[in-house]
């Protein structure tokens, strides 16, 4: 009986220690914020931050998460709740806005479709789509905005990684998606031969800076900011989920064909039109299999899944998506 009693005591002590350890871990992972405003859009939150800055108060933006679709403005944060309460009491004594205390626990980041406007709060399935469709869903600010930081002709991306091939980029994107991010893969262009994985994009420079800071404070993706000119570049696509395991025979290429022509002059004219629209073009010479026609491709890769993803992006935009040729 004594042994059983001793065992129960040990078991109780073990449970208590485990509970204390769990509670301590939760407390250490929680950040307490003094919130002085909640807003539907980043621009509204940013305007409030500018107002506070004019009063000598430094503030940061907390972005939407799985618990709220609002942008919250925090004027103080700490792992110690009593410290935040003391700061709140000091603001009250000074006759300033004292706000309320919010306990921020590690949460999945918001999908880009939640920002920056209220109309973007509805969920959108993560399918292959380009910036044009995603920007429409999040109601981007009009070109006439008074905010000098917003330029509809420049898109800012928060890049989480650069990779030498599509498979590696897609696998990285899948990992980030599992963590709650909505990802885009930026395809190689004249400036870089890398496949870049983006976790956020906007036309607002202050918004991308604030979001990058928000992730750094949470110990999440650090990344770096890439600015690209053009409101709707054609060379980006939403990452398909899951890893790619299809083998790639040496020298094999898949082409996305957008046009087929009887003569070279017509093919070259069409290529010029496609380049003007932002596509890279490839001219495939006539063969007996092509019925002696010149084929114009707007994308190619050694992996069919990559070409399919780009084709799906075009379809989601309502654009002519062509067909895939293996050669």
HELIX and SHEET records of a PDB file:
HELIX    1   1 UNK A    2  UNK A   29  1                                  28    
HELIX    2   2 UNK A   42  UNK A   54  1                                  13    
HELIX    3   3 UNK A   81  UNK A   93  1                                  13    
HELIX    4   4 UNK A  112  UNK A  114  5                                   3    
HELIX    5   5 UNK A  118  UNK A  121  5                                   4    
HELIX    6   6 UNK A  131  UNK A  137  1                                   7    
HELIX    7   7 UNK A  166  UNK A  178  1                                  13    
HELIX    8   8 UNK A  205  UNK A  217  1                                  13    
HELIX    9   9 UNK A  264  UNK A  276  1                                  13    
HELIX   10  10 UNK A  288  UNK A  290  5                                   3    
HELIX   11  11 UNK A  304  UNK A  316  1                                  13    
SHEET    1   A 4 UNK A  60  UNK A  62  0                                        
SHEET    2   A 4 UNK A  71  UNK A  78 -1                                        
SHEET    3   A 4 UNK A  31  UNK A  39 -1                                        
SHEET    4   A 4 UNK A 100  UNK A 104 -1                                        
SHEET    1   B 5 UNK A 224  UNK A 229  0                                        
SHEET    2   B 5 UNK A 154  UNK A 163 -1                                        
SHEET    3   B 5 UNK A 195  UNK A 202 -1                                        
SHEET    4   B 5 UNK A 184  UNK A 186 -1                                        
SHEET    5   B 5 UNK A 236  UNK A 238 -1                                        
SHEET    1   C 4 UNK A 282  UNK A 284  0                                        
SHEET    2   C 4 UNK A 294  UNK A 301 -1                                        
SHEET    3   C 4 UNK A 254  UNK A 261 -1                                        
SHEET    4   C 4 UNK A 323  UNK A 326 -1                                        
END                                                                             
